[in-house]
């Protein structure tokens, strides 16, 4: 691969940027012979593992935020119901 340090700053990239990077590596792999592409394939595997981890983190974050919002809605609904019953 021309840029050896492509994966050096992957932590700062979004999932879309990481996906685009993986697609570029795949395109390069398709154009080369198997013997010439071992290093790029290893980089692609590393990138894939990182994308999976980042996706799992994002999924956990979204689930957590959704649960918090649902709890807020339920709590607010209970407060509203008590206010209506007092009236």
C-alpha positions, 0 to 999 in steps of 0.5 A: 500500500502506498500510504503505510500510515493509513490506519494510524489515524483510524480512531478519529474517523467516522464509520462512513470514512472507515467504510470508504477506506475499506472499499479503497483497499478492496479496489486495490486488492482486486487490481493486484496479484495475490502475492503483491497484496498480502500486506494490504489484505492484512491491513484490511483485516485490521481495519475490519476488526476496528470497524466492528469494534467501533460499530459495537460501541456506537450500537451500545451508545445508541441503546443506552441513549434510547433507554435513557430517553424512554425512562425520561418519557415514562417518568415525565408521563407519571408526573403528568398523570399525577398532576392531572389526577390532583386537578 
